[in-house]
Amino acid sequence: MPYAAALSEHRLPAAAIGEAVGVVGEAFGGARPDVAVLFATGDHVGALEDMAATVQTLLDPEAFVGATACGVLAGGHGVEERPGVALWAGRLPGRARPVHISADTTADGWSFAGLDDALAGEGHPGALVLLADPFSMPVGDLLDALHRADPDLPVIGGMASAARGPGGNRLVIGGRVVSHGAVGLLLDERAAPVTVVSQGCRPIGQPFTVTSAERHIIRELAGRPALDRLMDIVDRLGPADRALAAGGLLCGIVVDEQALDFERGDFLVRGVVGADRSNGAIAVAAEVPVGAVVQFQVRDAVTAREDIDALLSGHEASGALLFTCNGRGAQMFGDADHDADAVQHLLGGAVAGMFCAGEVGPVAGRNAIHGFTASMALFR
């Protein structure tokens, strides 16, 4: 079996990791996996070093990383806000290298130790699976640095979510546990997964070209005040969609402006965070340049499920890593199983992952940080 995943809800850390390692080890029949990824809830932070040592000793993966989270998932089930351990392992057609990246401030901005060494290895990297601590790693700046170093490198992953402040999260790199930076699996082209980012949104109204803007403030859409355009759209909505818009309106920014038609996956979705009735401007949680094409969006549980179904249609995978937002799960769907069950049902392979404090994945070929998404790495 090329991939395996296990989930344990045992409260005792030794029993939980023993259960997970036992399931994965049995699936491989004693063979050594090429990669392993460990996800553990905050209840197990104090025992993570022992857990990591157990995985490294008993499975002996060539590349091994992990992170703590507020919730974990595997095998169609999710665990939120209670003890849980998820373990995923695989045999790859290519090579994987574990990487540890740390960030420091300099007079010129951020400096990333470990990044150059990671990208300087043999062969061209095909993808990076990234697990980051949001309090010690400026992930947006890291993605910019990675883009400058290798514009074609897809990055998929998420941010540790077990802590609400600095120093509380833990990351695994090999048999070691660290509390800062980011860890990841740098995969060569033969081992690179297919990346899928489900933003779970549905467009409303029509696309407009931004004709006046300053940073994250959109002043005009197609020559009219942006707020006027928006209110025209909302006035034409039915009661259900109007309620969704009132609960949280989103702005989809077209990534590839050369495209003639805009479909699912063409938009980088960001929240509408404010409006000024005096001048008709709206504020978006991203910089929007003049000339960009935008379309407003809404999100709900039904749309989020439809989005996953549509994006995974036609894909086949023996294994998958799933990074879903900590605002999804029970908050959005009523239970923690939803995303894990959807991906497991559609793909049928070994699925594991975590609930994140921000997800990372490429949209229309450009890596970005997301919220309320399900970002997936699909391994054939």
Secondary structure by P-SEA (a helix, b strand, c coil): ccbbbbbbccccaaaaaaaaaaaaaaaaccccccbbbbbbccccccaaaaaaaaaaaaccccbbbccccccccccccccccccbbbbbbbbccbbbbbbbbbbbbccccccccaaaaaaacccccccccccccccccaaaaaaaaaaaacccbbbbbcccccccccccbbbbcccccccbbbbbbbcccccccbbbbccccccccccccccccccccccccccccaaaaaaaaaaaccaaaaaaaaabbbbbbbcccccccccccccccccccccccccccccccccccccbbbbbbcccaaaaaaaaaaaacccccccbbbbbbccccccccccccaaaaaaaaacccbbbbbbccbbbbbcccbbbbbccbbbbbbcc
